[in-house]
Amino acid sequence: MISLIGVTKSFQEVAAIKSLDLEIPKGKTTVLLGTSGCGKSTILRLMVGLLYPDQGEIYFNNEIVSPSSIADLRRRVGYVIQEGGLFPHLTARQNVTLMADFLCWSKAKQEERLTILADLTRIDAQLLDRHPIQLSGGERQRISLMRALMLVPEVLLLDEPLGALDPITRSDLQQDLKRVFETLQKTVVLVTHDLGEAFFLGDYIVLLQNGEIVQAGTGKDLVERPASPFVTRFLNAQRVAAFDQRNLT
C-alpha cells in the first residue's frame, strides 16, 4: 500500500531517517515502535507529505508522493496527530466535517456519515455540538478519529494518539481502536513507544533505533527471535517498567 525506498531525511545536518526501505502491507495494522527520537513520527509525516525526503522515494498505491500529487493523496489518507489537534474555535461536529464542507458534500451526506462514525467510535451524538475544551481527553481523541475517517480514507495514520491519556481511558480506547481496525479492515500505520499497545494493536511491528529499522515482524518474532541486543534491551526495559508499576504498594 505504501512503499519507502532508500528514504533519507535530515534536520540541520542530523539524520533522522537513514536510507530506509519499508513496505506497508494493505489491510493490516503496522506499528512503528521505538524510543523518543528514533524517527517513527518523521516517517509518518513523510507518508502524508508533510515532509519530503532528502533522498529516496515514497509510493502510495504505486503512485509517487510528490508536491504535484499530495493534494489528492491527503484526501485518501486519514491522519490523527498527537493529542488530537482539534481546532478550538470549532465545535466537534465542525471539526469532523471540515473537509467534507470544503469538498461541498451535502448536509444530508454529512449527517449520514456522522451517524455512522459516532456509532463506530462510540461517541454520544450530543457531544458533537460542544467545543474541544468541553470534552474529555478520550472524547477529543474519538472526535479526531471521526475526523480522520470522515472522507472514507484508504489509509489511516495515527501518531501516538493515546499518549496523553490516563491509563483507564487509554485502555478503553485501545479496545475501541482494535474493534474499529477489525471492522474497517483498512491499512493502518500507528506510531507508539508503548510495547503493550504495539503488541495488542499491531499485525506487523517495525522497531526503530536512530532512524533505522532494527527488526520488523510480529510481536512473537521480536520476543522469540530478537535480531540484536537492542531488541532484547527494549523489550526487557518495558517489562521491568510494567512490573515496577504493578508493585508500587
C-alpha positions in Angstrom: 0.0 0.0 0.0 2.8 2.4 0.9 6.5 1.9 0.0 9.5 3.8 1.2 12.6 3.2 -0.9 16.0 4.4 0.2 14.4 7.3 2.1 16.7 9.7 4.0 15.7 12.7 6.0 17.9 15.1 8.0 17.2 18.2 10.1 20.1 20.7 10.5 22.5 18.0 9.2 21.3 15.5 11.8 20.0 12.3 10.2 16.5 11.4 11.4 15.9 8.7 8.8 18.8 6.8 7.3 18.3 5.2 3.8 15.1 3.4 4.9 13.3 0.7 3.0 9.8 -0.1 4.3 6.7 -1.8 2.9 3.3 -1.1 4.5 1.0 -4.1 3.8 -2.5 -3.4 2.6 -5.4 -4.1 5.0 -3.1 -4.7 8.0 -2.1 -2.6 11.1 1.6 -1.8 11.0 3.1 -0.3 14.2 6.2 1.9 14.2 7.7 1.3 17.6 10.7 2.8 19.3 12.1 5.3 21.8 11.7 9.0 21.5 13.7 10.5 18.7 14.0 7.2 16.7 12.3 8.7 13.7 8.9 7.0 13.8 6.8 10.2 13.7 9.0 11.6 10.9 8.2 8.5 8.9 4.5 9.2 9.3 4.9 12.8 8.2 6.8 11.7 5.2 4.0 9.3 4.3 1.4 12.1 4.4 3.5 14.6 2.6 4.1 17.0 5.5 7.8 16.4 4.9 9.6 15.3 1.8 12.7 13.0 1.8 16.2 14.4 1.1 16.8 11.2 -0.9 14.7 8.2 -1.9 11.1 7.9 -2.9 7.7 7.2 -1.3 4.9 5.5 -3.2 1.2 5.3 -2.4 -0.5 2.6 -4.3 2.4 2.7 -6.9 2.0 6.5 -7.3 4.9 8.6 -6.2 4.3 11.0 -3.4 5.3 14.5 -4.6 4.1 18.1 -4.4 2.0 17.6 -7.5 0.2 14.6 -6.1 -0.1 15.5 -2.5 -3.5 17.3 -2.6 -5.2 14.2 -3.9 -3.3 11.9 -1.6 -4.3 13.7 1.5 -8.0 13.2 0.7 -7.3 9.5 0.6 -5.5 9.4 3.9 -6.9 9.9 7.4 -4.4 11.4 9.9 -4.7 11.6 13.7 -1.9 13.6 15.3 -0.7 13.6 18.9 -3.3 15.0 21.3 -5.9 15.2 18.6 -5.2 18.6 17.1 -8.8 19.8 17.0 -9.5 23.4 16.2 -10.6 25.0 19.5 -12.9 27.6 17.9 -14.9 24.9 16.0 -17.4 22.5 17.6 -16.7 18.8 17.4 -19.2 18.5 14.5 -17.4 21.3 12.6 -14.0 19.7 13.2 -15.2 16.4 11.8 -17.0 17.8 8.8 -14.3 20.4 7.9 -13.0 18.7 4.8 -16.5 17.5 3.7 -17.6 21.1 3.8 -14.6 22.1 1.7 -15.5 19.4 -0.8 -19.1 20.6 -0.9 -20.7 17.4 0.5 -24.4 17.9 1.0 -25.7 18.3 4.6 -27.6 15.0 4.3 -24.5 13.1 3.2 -22.5 14.7 6.1 -25.1 13.8 8.7 -25.3 10.2 7.4 -21.6 9.8 7.7 -21.5 11.5 11.1 -24.1 9.0 12.4 -22.1 6.0 11.1 -18.8 7.4 12.7 -20.4 8.3 16.0 -21.7 4.7 16.3 -18.3 3.3 15.2 -16.3 5.3 17.7 -18.9 5.1 20.5 -19.3 8.9 20.9 -22.5 10.4 22.2 -24.0 12.4 19.3 -25.0 15.1 21.8 -21.3 15.8 22.3 -20.9 16.9 18.7 -22.1 20.4 19.4 -19.6 21.0 22.1 -16.2 22.7 21.6 -13.0 20.7 22.3 -12.4 22.4 25.7 -15.8 21.0 26.8 -14.7 17.4 26.0 -12.5 15.0 27.9 -9.2 13.8 26.5 -10.7 10.5 25.4 -13.7 12.2 23.8 -11.4 14.5 21.9 -9.4 11.5 20.6 -12.7 9.9 19.4 -13.6 13.1 17.6 -10.1 13.2 16.0 -10.6 9.6 14.8 -14.0 10.6 13.4 -12.4 13.5 11.5 -9.7 11.2 10.1 -12.4 8.7 8.9 -14.9 11.3 7.5 -13.8 11.1 3.9 -13.7 7.2 3.9 -9.9 7.1 3.5 -7.9 4.2 2.1 -5.2 4.5 4.8 -5.3 5.6 8.4 -2.2 7.1 10.0 -2.1 7.7 13.8 0.8 9.4 15.6 0.8 8.4 19.3 -3.0 9.0 19.5 -3.2 7.7 23.1 0.0 9.0 24.6 -1.5 11.9 26.6 -4.4 9.9 28.2 -4.7 8.4 31.7 -4.3 4.6 31.9 -8.0 3.7 32.1 -9.1 5.9 29.2 -6.1 4.7 27.2 -7.0 1.0 27.8 -10.7 1.7 26.8 -9.6 3.5 23.6 -7.1 0.7 22.8 -10.0 -1.8 22.9 -12.1 0.5 20.7 -9.3 1.1 18.2 -8.8 -2.6 17.8 -12.5 -3.0 17.1 -12.5 -0.2 14.6 -9.5 -1.6 12.8 -11.1 -5.0 12.6 -14.4 -3.6 11.5 -13.0 -1.4 8.7 -10.2 -3.7 7.5 -8.2 -0.6 6.4 -4.5 -0.1 6.1 -3.3 1.4 9.3 0.0 2.8 10.4 0.3 3.5 14.2 3.2 5.2 16.0 3.8 4.4 19.6 6.6 3.9 22.1 4.4 1.5 24.2 5.3 -2.2 23.7 2.0 -3.5 25.1 0.0 -1.2 22.8 2.1 -2.3 19.8 1.6 -6.0 20.5 -2.2 -5.5 21.2 -3.0 -3.5 18.1 -0.3 -4.4 15.5 -0.3 -7.2 12.9 3.2 -6.2 11.9 5.7 -4.3 14.1 8.7 -2.2 12.9 11.2 -1.5 15.7 13.3 1.6 15.0 16.5 2.9 16.5 18.3 6.1 15.4 16.4 6.3 12.1 17.0 2.7 11.1 14.9 -0.5 11.2 16.3 -2.8 13.9 13.7 -5.6 13.3 10.4 -6.0 11.6 7.9 -8.8 12.1 5.2 -10.0 14.5 5.4 -9.4 18.2 6.2 -13.1 18.6 9.2 -12.6 16.2 10.6 -9.9 18.4 10.2 -11.9 21.6 11.3 -15.3 20.4 13.9 -14.2 17.7 15.4 -10.8 18.6 17.6 -9.6 15.8 20.0 -7.6 18.0 20.8 -6.9 21.7 18.9 -3.7 21.4 15.6 -5.6 20.7 16.1 -7.6 23.9 17.0 -4.5 25.8 14.0 -2.6 24.6 11.6 -5.5 25.4 13.1 -6.0 28.9 13.1 -2.3 29.7 9.3 -2.1 29.2 8.7 -5.4 31.0 10.6 -4.0 34.0 8.7 -0.7 33.9 5.4 -2.6 33.9 6.5 -4.8 36.8 7.5 -1.8 38.8 4.1 -0.2 38.3 2.3 -3.3 39.4 4.3 -3.5 42.6 4.0 0.2 43.7 2.3 -0.5 47.0 
